[in-house]
Amino acid sequence: MVSAPYAHYEGASFYRSKKWSIGEGEIGGKAKGVAFAAEALQTNPLGKCIDFPRVSYVLTTEVFNDFMVRNNLEPVVRSAENFEEIERAFEAANFSESLRDTLVNILLDIDTPVAVRSSSVLEDDLAFSFAGKYSTRFFGNSGDLEYRLHRFERAIKLVYASTFNPSAKEYRRRHGIKLAQERMAIIIQPIVGRERGQLYYPELAGVAFSKVYRRPSPRVKREEGLLRLCFGLGTRAVARANAKVFYLSLPGLRVEGNRASDIIAHAQDEFDYIDLKRGFFLSNRIDMALDHIVTHHKNAYSFLELSDGEMFYMLHGGIVSDIQKMWPVMTFSNFPRRFSTFFEKICCLLKLMEEKAGLAVDLEFTYETEDDRLALVQMRPLATFEEWGDVEIPQIPSERIVLRGNRMISNGKLMGVRHLVYVDPKLYMEMREFVQIARAVGKANEKLSGERYILVGPGRWGSTNPLLGVPVSYGEISGCGCIVEVSIPSAGVVPELSYGSHFFLDLDTDKILYLPVFCGEHGNICNEQWFEKTPFFVGEHEAVRIYEGNFGVYLNGEREIGVIVDET
Protein backbone atom coordinates (compact mmCIF):
# COMPACT_ATOMS: atom_id res chain seq x y z
CA MET A 1 0.00 0.00 0.00
CA VAL A 2 2.88 2.40 0.73
CA SER A 3 3.78 2.35 -2.99
CA ALA A 4 0.35 3.71 -3.96
CA PRO A 5 0.52 7.16 -5.61
CA TYR A 6 -1.81 8.57 -2.96
CA ALA A 7 0.67 7.67 -0.22
CA HIS A 8 3.26 10.01 -1.71
CA TYR A 9 0.90 12.85 -2.58
CA GLU A 10 1.38 16.02 -0.54
CA GLY A 11 -1.38 18.43 -1.67
CA ALA A 12 -0.33 21.66 0.04
CA SER A 13 0.81 23.25 -3.24
CA PHE A 14 -2.73 22.87 -4.63
CA TYR A 15 -4.11 25.20 -1.95
CA ARG A 16 -1.17 27.61 -2.06
CA SER A 17 -1.55 28.01 -5.82
CA LYS A 18 -5.16 29.07 -5.36
CA LYS A 19 -4.38 31.23 -2.30
CA TRP A 20 -6.66 29.07 -0.17
CA SER A 21 -4.00 28.08 2.36
CA ILE A 22 -3.70 29.93 5.69
CA GLY A 23 -0.44 29.27 7.55
CA GLU A 24 2.69 27.32 6.68
CA GLY A 25 1.82 24.03 8.36
CA GLU A 26 0.32 20.76 7.12
CA ILE A 27 -3.10 20.57 5.47
CA GLY A 28 -4.27 17.26 6.97
CA GLY A 29 -5.87 14.18 5.46
CA LYS A 30 -9.28 15.52 4.47
CA ALA A 31 -7.83 18.51 2.60
CA LYS A 32 -5.31 16.19 0.93
CA GLY A 33 -8.13 14.02 -0.42
CA VAL A 34 -10.01 16.98 -1.91
CA ALA A 35 -6.85 18.27 -3.60
CA PHE A 36 -5.93 14.83 -4.98
CA ALA A 37 -9.40 14.35 -6.47
CA ALA A 38 -9.46 17.83 -8.00
CA GLU A 39 -6.06 17.40 -9.65
CA ALA A 40 -6.90 13.88 -10.85
CA LEU A 41 -9.95 15.26 -12.68
CA GLN A 42 -8.24 18.31 -14.19
CA THR A 43 -6.93 16.42 -17.21
CA ASN A 44 -9.68 13.80 -17.46
CA PRO A 45 -12.83 14.25 -19.60
CA LEU A 46 -14.91 13.14 -16.60
CA GLY A 47 -13.89 16.38 -14.89
CA LYS A 48 -16.28 18.32 -17.15
CA CYS A 49 -19.32 16.77 -15.45
CA ILE A 50 -18.06 16.68 -11.85
CA ASP A 51 -18.34 19.76 -9.65
CA PHE A 52 -16.45 20.68 -6.45
CA PRO A 53 -17.18 23.25 -3.74
CA ARG A 54 -16.35 26.64 -5.28
CA VAL A 55 -13.54 27.23 -2.75
CA SER A 56 -11.85 25.10 -0.09
CA TYR A 57 -9.88 27.20 2.38
CA VAL A 58 -7.48 25.40 4.72
CA LEU A 59 -6.33 26.51 8.16
CA THR A 60 -3.08 24.58 8.40
CA THR A 61 -1.70 22.93 11.52
CA GLU A 62 0.41 26.04 12.16
CA VAL A 63 -2.80 27.98 12.94
CA PHE A 64 -3.87 25.25 15.40
CA ASN A 65 -0.48 25.24 17.11
CA ASP A 66 -0.48 29.04 17.42
CA PHE A 67 -4.01 28.95 18.87
CA MET A 68 -3.00 26.36 21.49
CA VAL A 69 0.12 28.31 22.53
CA ARG A 70 -1.52 31.74 22.44
CA ASN A 71 -4.25 30.62 24.85
CA ASN A 72 -2.12 28.24 26.96
CA LEU A 73 -4.56 25.40 26.29
CA GLU A 74 -2.24 22.43 26.71
CA PRO A 75 -2.49 22.46 30.56
CA VAL A 76 -6.29 22.56 30.21
CA VAL A 77 -6.28 19.54 27.89
CA ARG A 78 -4.06 17.60 30.29
CA SER A 79 -5.92 18.43 33.51
CA ALA A 80 -9.58 18.67 32.39
CA GLU A 81 -11.88 16.21 34.16
CA ASN A 82 -14.27 16.00 31.22
CA PHE A 83 -14.58 17.02 27.58
CA GLU A 84 -17.17 19.73 28.34
CA GLU A 85 -14.49 21.57 30.33
CA ILE A 86 -12.19 21.45 27.30
CA GLU A 87 -14.90 22.76 24.99
CA ARG A 88 -15.63 25.68 27.33
CA ALA A 89 -11.95 26.60 27.48
CA PHE A 90 -11.62 26.50 23.69
CA GLU A 91 -14.76 28.61 23.20
CA ALA A 92 -13.42 31.24 25.61
CA ALA A 93 -10.03 31.38 23.84
CA ASN A 94 -9.10 34.12 21.36
CA PHE A 95 -7.75 34.26 17.83
CA SER A 96 -5.09 36.74 16.78
CA GLU A 97 -6.30 39.89 15.06
CA SER A 98 -4.53 38.91 11.84
CA LEU A 99 -6.37 35.57 11.77
CA ARG A 100 -9.67 37.29 12.50
CA ASP A 101 -9.07 39.57 9.53
CA THR A 102 -8.44 36.50 7.37
CA LEU A 103 -11.66 34.90 8.58
CA VAL A 104 -13.57 38.08 7.71
CA ASN A 105 -12.17 37.93 4.17
CA ILE A 106 -13.30 34.31 3.88
CA LEU A 107 -16.81 35.29 4.95
CA LEU A 108 -16.83 38.09 2.41
CA ASP A 109 -15.98 35.52 -0.25
CA ILE A 110 -18.54 32.89 0.82
CA ASP A 111 -22.14 34.10 0.89
CA THR A 112 -23.82 30.70 1.39
CA PRO A 113 -23.98 28.35 4.39
CA VAL A 114 -20.57 27.03 5.42
CA ALA A 115 -19.11 23.68 6.48
CA VAL A 116 -16.13 23.77 8.85
CA ARG A 117 -14.54 20.31 8.70
CA SER A 118 -11.71 18.69 10.64
CA SER A 119 -8.66 17.75 8.58
CA SER A 120 -6.18 16.31 11.05
CA VAL A 121 -2.80 14.93 10.01
CA LEU A 122 -3.88 11.38 10.83
CA GLU A 123 -7.45 11.69 9.53
CA ASP A 124 -8.23 9.68 6.38
CA ASP A 125 -4.78 8.12 6.74
CA LEU A 126 -3.87 4.94 4.85
CA ALA A 127 -3.86 2.93 8.07
CA PHE A 128 -6.36 4.77 10.31
CA SER A 129 -9.44 6.57 9.07
CA PHE A 130 -10.50 8.41 12.26
CA ALA A 131 -13.88 8.49 10.47
CA GLY A 132 -16.41 10.45 12.51
CA LYS A 133 -14.02 10.95 15.46
CA TYR A 134 -13.55 14.66 14.93
CA SER A 135 -16.11 17.36 14.40
CA THR A 136 -17.73 18.98 11.38
CA ARG A 137 -19.70 22.14 12.09
CA PHE A 138 -22.29 23.76 9.83
CA PHE A 139 -23.59 27.29 10.14
CA GLY A 140 -26.01 29.33 8.10
CA ASN A 141 -23.72 32.32 7.47
CA SER A 142 -26.62 34.73 7.83
CA GLY A 143 -27.03 37.96 9.78
CA ASP A 144 -24.64 40.89 10.02
CA LEU A 145 -20.89 40.40 9.59
CA GLU A 146 -20.12 40.55 13.31
CA TYR A 147 -22.60 37.78 14.08
CA ARG A 148 -21.38 35.66 11.17
CA LEU A 149 -17.80 36.04 12.38
CA HIS A 150 -18.82 35.00 15.90
CA ARG A 151 -20.50 31.85 14.58
CA PHE A 152 -17.54 31.14 12.30
CA GLU A 153 -15.00 31.46 15.10
CA ARG A 154 -17.05 29.27 17.41
CA ALA A 155 -17.29 26.54 14.76
CA ILE A 156 -13.51 26.55 14.30
CA LYS A 157 -12.87 26.43 18.05
CA LEU A 158 -15.21 23.47 18.52
CA VAL A 159 -13.54 21.56 15.69
CA TYR A 160 -10.19 22.25 17.36
CA ALA A 161 -11.56 21.05 20.70
CA SER A 162 -12.77 17.81 19.10
CA THR A 163 -9.11 16.77 18.80
CA PHE A 164 -9.40 15.84 22.48
CA ASN A 165 -12.89 14.30 22.62
CA PRO A 166 -13.31 10.87 24.30
CA SER A 167 -13.86 8.90 21.09
CA ALA A 168 -10.75 10.33 19.43
CA LYS A 169 -8.69 9.72 22.57
CA GLU A 170 -9.88 6.11 22.80
CA TYR A 171 -9.23 5.54 19.08
CA ARG A 172 -5.66 6.78 19.50
CA ARG A 173 -5.18 4.65 22.61
CA ARG A 174 -6.48 1.51 20.95
CA HIS A 175 -4.17 1.95 17.98
CA GLY A 176 -1.12 3.02 19.98
CA ILE A 177 -1.06 6.56 18.60
CA LYS A 178 0.46 9.24 20.82
CA LEU A 179 -1.29 12.60 21.00
CA ALA A 180 1.95 14.29 19.91
CA GLN A 181 1.57 12.54 16.53
CA GLU A 182 -1.77 14.27 15.90
CA ARG A 183 -2.17 17.84 14.67
CA MET A 184 -5.39 19.48 13.54
CA ALA A 185 -5.96 21.42 10.35
CA ILE A 186 -9.37 22.62 9.14
CA ILE A 187 -10.96 22.76 5.69
CA ILE A 188 -13.63 25.44 5.12
CA GLN A 189 -16.10 24.99 2.26
CA PRO A 190 -19.39 26.49 1.12
CA ILE A 191 -22.01 23.78 1.58
CA VAL A 192 -22.89 22.40 -1.83
CA GLY A 193 -26.63 22.81 -2.17
CA ARG A 194 -29.43 25.14 -3.17
CA GLU A 195 -31.86 27.50 -1.52
CA ARG A 196 -35.34 26.02 -1.40
CA GLY A 197 -37.72 28.37 0.32
CA GLN A 198 -36.17 29.09 3.73
CA LEU A 199 -34.12 25.88 3.62
CA TYR A 200 -30.69 25.20 2.11
CA TYR A 201 -29.44 21.71 1.22
CA PRO A 202 -28.44 19.48 -1.69
CA GLU A 203 -31.30 17.46 -3.12
CA LEU A 204 -29.44 14.18 -2.61
CA ALA A 205 -26.13 13.38 -0.96
CA GLY A 206 -24.20 10.29 -0.09
CA VAL A 207 -21.04 8.26 0.14
CA ALA A 208 -19.70 5.81 -2.44
CA PHE A 209 -17.12 3.02 -2.12
CA SER A 210 -15.00 1.43 -4.83
CA LYS A 211 -14.98 -1.95 -3.05
CA VAL A 212 -17.59 -3.96 -1.14
CA TYR A 213 -15.99 -5.71 1.83
CA ARG A 214 -19.22 -6.78 3.55
CA ARG A 215 -21.63 -8.32 1.06
CA PRO A 216 -25.29 -9.13 1.74
CA SER A 217 -25.10 -11.84 -0.92
CA PRO A 218 -22.36 -13.67 -2.87
CA ARG A 219 -24.05 -12.29 -6.00
CA VAL A 220 -22.74 -8.82 -5.12
CA LYS A 221 -19.37 -8.17 -6.80
CA ARG A 222 -16.71 -6.84 -4.42
CA GLU A 223 -14.92 -4.85 -7.10
CA GLU A 224 -17.95 -2.82 -8.25
CA GLY A 225 -18.61 -0.99 -5.01
CA LEU A 226 -21.69 0.48 -3.38
CA LEU A 227 -23.20 3.78 -2.33
CA ARG A 228 -25.42 5.12 0.45
CA LEU A 229 -27.81 7.84 -0.64
CA CYS A 230 -30.02 10.18 1.35
CA PHE A 231 -32.27 13.17 0.75
CA GLY A 232 -30.85 16.47 2.06
CA LEU A 233 -27.46 17.00 3.66
CA GLY A 234 -25.24 13.92 3.59
CA THR A 235 -24.96 13.62 7.36
CA ARG A 236 -27.40 10.69 7.39
CA ALA A 237 -25.43 8.77 4.80
CA VAL A 238 -22.40 8.44 7.07
CA ALA A 239 -24.21 8.16 10.42
CA ARG A 240 -26.12 5.17 11.81
CA ALA A 241 -29.32 6.57 10.37
CA ASN A 242 -31.52 5.21 7.61
CA ALA A 243 -30.23 5.77 4.09
CA LYS A 244 -30.73 3.92 0.81
CA VAL A 245 -27.98 1.42 -0.04
CA PHE A 246 -27.27 0.61 -3.69
CA TYR A 247 -24.84 -2.17 -4.60
CA LEU A 248 -23.46 -0.99 -7.92
CA SER A 249 -23.25 -4.49 -9.43
CA LEU A 250 -26.93 -5.07 -8.52
CA PRO A 251 -28.61 -1.65 -8.10
CA GLY A 252 -32.06 -3.26 -7.95
CA LEU A 253 -31.19 -5.43 -4.94
CA ARG A 254 -33.08 -4.54 -1.76
CA VAL A 255 -30.90 -5.79 1.09
CA GLU A 256 -33.62 -4.74 3.55
CA GLY A 257 -36.14 -7.09 1.91
CA ASN A 258 -39.09 -6.59 -0.41
CA ARG A 259 -41.96 -6.53 2.07
CA ALA A 260 -43.54 -3.12 2.58
CA SER A 261 -42.93 -3.31 6.33
CA ASP A 262 -39.21 -3.99 5.82
CA ILE A 263 -38.82 -1.18 3.29
CA ILE A 264 -40.61 1.28 5.59
CA ALA A 265 -38.54 0.22 8.63
CA HIS A 266 -35.28 0.91 6.78
CA ALA A 267 -36.35 4.04 4.87
CA GLN A 268 -35.01 7.50 5.67
CA ASP A 269 -37.59 9.20 7.87
CA GLU A 270 -35.88 12.56 8.53
CA PHE A 271 -33.67 14.89 6.53
CA ASP A 272 -31.11 17.54 7.48
CA TYR A 273 -30.75 21.07 6.17
CA ILE A 274 -29.66 24.60 7.03
CA ASP A 275 -32.49 26.87 8.15
CA LEU A 276 -31.66 30.16 6.40
CA LYS A 277 -33.94 32.25 8.60
CA ARG A 278 -32.38 31.09 11.87
CA GLY A 279 -29.01 30.13 10.45
CA PHE A 280 -28.83 26.71 12.11
CA PHE A 281 -28.39 23.09 11.09
CA LEU A 282 -31.80 21.45 11.67
CA SER A 283 -33.77 18.30 10.86
CA ASN A 284 -37.37 17.62 9.91
CA ARG A 285 -39.50 14.56 9.40
CA ILE A 286 -40.18 13.51 5.82
CA ASP A 287 -43.92 13.23 6.46
CA MET A 288 -44.04 16.74 7.95
CA ALA A 289 -42.19 18.19 4.94
CA LEU A 290 -44.13 16.44 2.16
CA ASP A 291 -45.64 19.65 0.74
CA HIS A 292 -42.20 21.30 0.75
CA ILE A 293 -40.60 18.32 -1.00
CA VAL A 294 -43.26 18.09 -3.71
CA THR A 295 -43.13 21.87 -4.29
CA HIS A 296 -39.34 22.13 -4.59
CA HIS A 297 -38.40 18.78 -6.18
CA LYS A 298 -40.09 17.99 -9.46
CA ASN A 299 -38.35 14.59 -9.59
CA ALA A 300 -39.46 13.61 -6.09
CA TYR A 301 -41.47 10.71 -7.53
CA SER A 302 -38.17 8.97 -8.36
CA PHE A 303 -37.21 8.59 -4.70
CA LEU A 304 -40.44 9.19 -2.78
CA GLU A 305 -43.65 7.11 -2.75
CA LEU A 306 -46.79 6.98 -0.65
CA SER A 307 -47.73 3.93 1.39
CA ASP A 308 -50.68 2.60 3.33
CA GLY A 309 -48.45 0.07 5.07
CA GLU A 310 -49.12 -2.69 2.55
CA MET A 311 -48.64 -1.10 -0.88
CA PHE A 312 -46.71 1.79 -2.42
CA TYR A 313 -48.22 4.41 -4.72
CA MET A 314 -46.44 6.85 -7.01
CA LEU A 315 -46.80 10.58 -6.50
CA HIS A 316 -47.39 11.24 -10.24
CA GLY A 317 -46.33 14.84 -9.87
CA GLY A 318 -48.77 15.63 -7.08
CA ILE A 319 -50.32 14.38 -3.88
CA VAL A 320 -53.08 11.79 -4.11
CA SER A 321 -56.44 12.60 -2.58
CA ASP A 322 -56.25 9.84 0.03
CA ILE A 323 -53.12 11.32 1.65
CA GLN A 324 -54.71 11.17 5.12
CA LYS A 325 -54.56 7.38 4.97
CA MET A 326 -51.00 7.27 3.68
CA TRP A 327 -47.54 8.50 4.50
CA PRO A 328 -44.48 9.26 2.37
CA VAL A 329 -41.63 6.74 2.22
CA MET A 330 -38.15 7.29 0.76
CA THR A 331 -38.10 4.08 -1.30
CA PHE A 332 -35.86 5.26 -4.19
CA SER A 333 -37.73 2.64 -6.24
CA ASN A 334 -37.71 4.59 -9.50
CA PHE A 335 -34.33 6.21 -9.04
CA PRO A 336 -32.03 3.65 -10.79
CA ARG A 337 -34.23 3.57 -13.89
CA ARG A 338 -34.86 7.31 -14.06
CA PHE A 339 -31.29 8.43 -13.31
CA SER A 340 -29.06 5.76 -14.81
CA THR A 341 -26.56 8.47 -15.78
CA PHE A 342 -25.97 9.15 -12.09
CA PHE A 343 -24.87 5.54 -11.55
CA GLU A 344 -22.69 5.67 -14.66
CA LYS A 345 -20.91 8.77 -13.37
CA ILE A 346 -20.41 7.31 -9.89
CA CYS A 347 -18.98 4.08 -11.30
CA CYS A 348 -16.61 5.96 -13.62
CA LEU A 349 -15.56 8.30 -10.83
CA LEU A 350 -14.85 5.44 -8.41
CA LYS A 351 -12.79 3.55 -11.00
CA LEU A 352 -10.82 6.66 -11.94
CA MET A 353 -10.05 7.61 -8.33
CA GLU A 354 -9.06 4.06 -7.42
CA GLU A 355 -6.78 3.89 -10.44
CA LYS A 356 -5.17 7.28 -9.74
CA ALA A 357 -4.80 6.68 -6.00
CA GLY A 358 -3.60 3.10 -6.35
CA LEU A 359 -5.94 1.89 -3.63
CA ALA A 360 -9.62 1.51 -2.78
CA VAL A 361 -11.38 4.82 -2.10
CA ASP A 362 -14.56 6.27 -0.73
CA LEU A 363 -16.17 9.49 -1.88
CA GLU A 364 -18.70 11.90 -0.42
CA PHE A 365 -20.87 13.66 -2.98
CA THR A 366 -24.06 15.59 -3.70
CA TYR A 367 -26.44 15.24 -6.64
CA GLU A 368 -29.11 17.43 -8.20
CA THR A 369 -31.57 15.50 -10.34
CA GLU A 370 -32.95 18.42 -12.37
CA ASP A 371 -29.66 19.24 -14.09
CA ASP A 372 -27.88 15.92 -13.49
CA ARG A 373 -25.01 17.57 -11.59
CA LEU A 374 -22.74 15.49 -9.39
CA ALA A 375 -20.45 17.31 -6.94
CA LEU A 376 -17.52 15.68 -5.16
CA VAL A 377 -17.09 16.94 -1.59
CA GLN A 378 -14.49 14.56 -0.14
CA MET A 379 -12.24 11.67 -1.14
CA ARG A 380 -10.28 9.36 1.15
CA PRO A 381 -8.63 5.94 1.21
CA LEU A 382 -11.08 3.19 2.04
CA ALA A 383 -10.31 1.36 5.27
CA THR A 384 -9.07 -2.10 4.39
CA PHE A 385 -10.90 -5.21 5.53
CA GLU A 386 -8.99 -8.47 5.86
CA GLU A 387 -11.55 -11.17 5.29
CA TRP A 388 -10.95 -14.76 6.35
CA GLY A 389 -11.09 -17.60 3.89
CA ASP A 390 -14.00 -20.01 3.94
CA VAL A 391 -15.03 -20.59 7.58
CA GLU A 392 -16.44 -23.96 8.58
CA ILE A 393 -19.58 -23.76 10.71
CA PRO A 394 -19.22 -26.41 13.46
CA GLN A 395 -21.86 -29.04 14.13
CA ILE A 396 -23.19 -28.19 17.56
CA PRO A 397 -26.41 -28.98 19.52
CA SER A 398 -29.14 -26.39 18.99
CA GLU A 399 -29.25 -25.52 22.69
CA ARG A 400 -25.62 -24.37 22.43
CA ILE A 401 -26.38 -21.92 19.61
CA VAL A 402 -26.72 -18.55 21.32
CA LEU A 403 -27.31 -16.46 18.18
CA ARG A 404 -27.67 -17.14 14.47
CA GLY A 405 -28.12 -14.83 11.48
CA ASN A 406 -28.22 -15.14 7.68
CA ARG A 407 -27.91 -11.60 6.32
CA MET A 408 -24.92 -9.28 5.77
CA ILE A 409 -22.49 -12.06 6.71
CA SER A 410 -18.78 -11.71 5.98
CA ASN A 411 -16.23 -14.47 6.54
CA GLY A 412 -14.69 -14.40 9.99
CA LYS A 413 -13.90 -16.43 13.08
CA LEU A 414 -13.26 -15.66 16.74
CA MET A 415 -12.60 -18.48 19.21
CA GLY A 416 -11.97 -18.78 22.92
CA VAL A 417 -13.92 -15.62 23.81
CA ARG A 418 -14.30 -15.42 27.58
CA HIS A 419 -17.07 -12.84 27.95
CA LEU A 420 -20.36 -11.89 26.30
CA VAL A 421 -21.95 -8.53 27.19
CA TYR A 422 -25.72 -8.45 26.63
CA VAL A 423 -28.20 -5.59 26.79
CA ASP A 424 -31.61 -7.10 27.55
CA PRO A 425 -33.88 -5.83 24.73
CA LYS A 426 -37.02 -6.05 26.86
CA LEU A 427 -35.58 -4.03 29.75
CA TYR A 428 -34.00 -1.56 27.34
CA MET A 429 -37.35 -0.71 25.76
CA GLU A 430 -39.40 -0.89 28.98
CA MET A 431 -37.13 1.16 31.25
CA ARG A 432 -36.25 3.82 28.67
CA GLU A 433 -33.05 4.63 30.57
CA PHE A 434 -31.12 4.80 27.33
CA VAL A 435 -28.25 7.04 28.39
CA GLN A 436 -27.67 5.19 31.68
CA ILE A 437 -27.61 1.85 29.83
CA ALA A 438 -25.14 3.19 27.27
CA ARG A 439 -22.82 4.40 30.06
CA ALA A 440 -23.12 1.00 31.78
CA VAL A 441 -21.99 -0.67 28.55
CA GLY A 442 -19.01 1.68 28.56
CA LYS A 443 -18.16 0.60 32.12
CA ALA A 444 -18.28 -3.05 31.08
CA ASN A 445 -15.97 -2.20 28.19
CA GLU A 446 -13.52 -0.67 30.68
CA LYS A 447 -13.61 -3.72 32.96
CA LEU A 448 -12.92 -6.04 30.04
CA SER A 449 -10.07 -3.89 28.74
CA GLY A 450 -7.44 -5.93 26.99
CA GLU A 451 -9.68 -8.77 25.82
CA ARG A 452 -11.95 -9.22 22.82
CA TYR A 453 -15.51 -9.83 24.00
CA ILE A 454 -18.86 -10.33 22.24
CA LEU A 455 -21.34 -7.44 22.46
CA VAL A 456 -25.07 -8.11 21.95
CA GLY A 457 -27.93 -5.63 22.07
CA PRO A 458 -31.16 -4.39 20.49
CA GLY A 459 -31.11 -2.59 17.16
CA ARG A 460 -28.27 -0.35 16.02
CA TRP A 461 -25.27 0.10 18.25
CA GLY A 462 -24.20 3.74 18.20
CA SER A 463 -27.55 4.98 16.91
CA THR A 464 -28.26 8.70 17.14
CA ASN A 465 -31.87 7.75 17.97
CA PRO A 466 -32.01 5.69 21.21
CA LEU A 467 -35.37 4.24 20.19
CA LEU A 468 -33.53 2.43 17.41
CA GLY A 469 -30.49 1.23 19.35
CA VAL A 470 -28.12 1.83 22.26
CA PRO A 471 -26.55 5.31 21.85
CA VAL A 472 -22.98 4.37 22.75
CA SER A 473 -19.89 6.17 21.53
CA TYR A 474 -16.89 4.48 19.93
CA GLY A 475 -14.95 4.58 23.19
CA GLU A 476 -17.69 2.67 25.01
CA ILE A 477 -17.50 -0.43 22.80
CA SER A 478 -13.92 -0.20 21.51
CA GLY A 479 -12.79 -3.47 23.09
CA CYS A 480 -15.30 -5.85 21.53
CA GLY A 481 -14.27 -8.43 18.95
CA CYS A 482 -17.75 -9.16 17.63
CA ILE A 483 -20.81 -6.93 17.66
CA VAL A 484 -24.33 -8.35 17.37
CA GLU A 485 -27.50 -6.40 16.64
CA VAL A 486 -30.80 -8.08 17.56
CA SER A 487 -34.17 -6.96 16.23
CA ILE A 488 -37.30 -6.33 18.31
CA PRO A 489 -40.08 -6.81 15.74
CA SER A 490 -42.86 -5.60 18.04
CA ALA A 491 -41.09 -2.26 18.56
CA GLY A 492 -39.91 -1.77 14.99
CA VAL A 493 -36.28 -2.02 16.15
CA VAL A 494 -34.06 -3.66 13.54
CA PRO A 495 -30.37 -3.83 12.67
CA GLU A 496 -29.53 -1.21 10.05
CA LEU A 497 -27.30 -2.74 7.41
CA SER A 498 -25.40 0.50 7.05
CA TYR A 499 -22.19 -0.59 5.39
CA GLY A 500 -20.53 2.66 4.41
CA SER A 501 -21.35 4.53 7.61
CA HIS A 502 -18.57 5.66 9.94
CA PHE A 503 -19.68 2.85 12.24
CA PHE A 504 -18.78 0.17 9.71
CA LEU A 505 -15.50 1.87 8.81
CA ASP A 506 -14.54 1.47 12.47
CA LEU A 507 -15.43 -2.23 12.33
CA ASP A 508 -13.25 -2.68 9.26
CA THR A 509 -10.28 -0.78 10.66
CA ASP A 510 -10.46 -2.54 14.03
CA LYS A 511 -11.21 -5.97 12.52
CA ILE A 512 -14.44 -6.36 14.51
CA LEU A 513 -16.85 -9.04 13.33
CA TYR A 514 -20.51 -8.12 12.81
CA LEU A 515 -23.67 -10.24 13.00
CA PRO A 516 -27.24 -8.92 12.57
CA VAL A 517 -30.00 -11.17 13.92
CA PHE A 518 -33.58 -10.68 12.70
CA CYS A 519 -35.69 -12.39 15.35
CA GLY A 520 -38.61 -14.40 14.03
CA GLU A 521 -37.21 -14.65 10.50
CA HIS A 522 -36.26 -18.01 9.02
CA GLY A 523 -32.61 -18.85 9.67
CA ASN A 524 -32.28 -16.40 12.58
CA ILE A 525 -32.03 -17.39 16.24
CA CYS A 526 -31.84 -15.44 19.45
CA ASN A 527 -31.78 -18.15 22.12
CA GLU A 528 -33.79 -16.46 24.88
CA GLN A 529 -33.79 -19.65 26.95
CA TRP A 530 -30.00 -19.62 26.97
CA PHE A 531 -29.91 -15.96 28.04
CA GLU A 532 -32.38 -16.60 30.87
CA LYS A 533 -30.98 -19.86 32.24
CA THR A 534 -27.24 -19.23 31.91
CA PRO A 535 -25.68 -17.56 35.00
CA PHE A 536 -24.52 -13.97 34.51
CA PHE A 537 -23.17 -10.94 36.36
CA VAL A 538 -25.23 -7.75 36.39
CA GLY A 539 -23.39 -4.71 35.09
CA GLU A 540 -23.76 -1.15 36.37
CA HIS A 541 -27.33 -1.14 35.09
CA GLU A 542 -29.73 -4.04 35.49
CA ALA A 543 -30.34 -4.17 31.74
CA VAL A 544 -26.64 -4.98 31.16
CA ARG A 545 -25.58 -8.58 31.71
CA ILE A 546 -22.10 -10.08 31.52
CA TYR A 547 -21.82 -13.80 30.75
CA GLU A 548 -18.59 -15.66 31.38
CA GLY A 549 -17.63 -18.83 29.53
CA ASN A 550 -16.03 -20.04 26.32
CA PHE A 551 -17.69 -18.64 23.21
CA GLY A 552 -17.01 -19.04 19.50
CA VAL A 553 -18.01 -16.86 16.54
CA TYR A 554 -18.22 -18.46 13.10
CA LEU A 555 -19.25 -16.43 10.05
CA ASN A 556 -19.44 -17.92 6.56
CA GLY A 557 -20.22 -15.26 3.96
CA GLU A 558 -20.52 -17.69 1.04
CA ARG A 559 -23.21 -19.78 2.78
CA GLU A 560 -24.67 -16.66 4.45
CA ILE A 561 -24.62 -18.23 7.90
CA GLY A 562 -23.28 -16.69 11.09
CA VAL A 563 -23.45 -18.31 14.53
CA ILE A 564 -22.28 -17.58 18.05
CA VAL A 565 -22.00 -20.73 20.13
CA ASP A 566 -21.45 -21.59 23.78
CA GLU A 567 -18.48 -23.96 23.73
CA THR A 568 -18.12 -24.17 27.52
Buried (B, 14 or more C-beta within 10 A) or exposed (E): EEEBEBBEBEBBEBBBEEEBBBBEBBBBBBBBBBBBBBBBBEEEEBBEBBBBBEBBBBBBBBBBBBBBEEBEBEEBBEEBEEBEEBBEBBEEBEBEEEBBEBBBEBBEEBEBBBBBBBBBBBBBBBEBBBBBBBBBBBBBBBEEEEEBBEBBBBBBBBBBBBBBBBBBBBBBBBBEBEBEEBBBBBBBBBBBBBEBEEBBBBBBBBBBBBBBBBBBBEEBBBEBBBBBBBBBBBBBBBBBBBBBBBBBBBBEBBBBBEEBBBBBBBBBBBBBBBBBEEBBBBBBEBEEBBEBBBEBBEBBBBBBBBBEEEEBEBBEEEBEEEEEEBBBBBBBBBBBEBBEEBBEBBBBBBBBBBEBBBBBBBBBBBBBBEEEBBBBBBBBBBBBBEBBEEBEBEEBEEEBBBBBBBBBBBBBBBEEBBBBBBBBBEBBBEBEBBEBBBBBBBBBBEBBEEEBBBBBBBBBBBBBBBEBBBBBBBBBBBBBBBBBBBBBEEBEBBBBBBBBBBBBBBBBBBBBBBBBBBBEBEEBBBBEEBBEEBEBEEBBBBBBBBBBBEBBBBBBBEBBBBBBBBBE
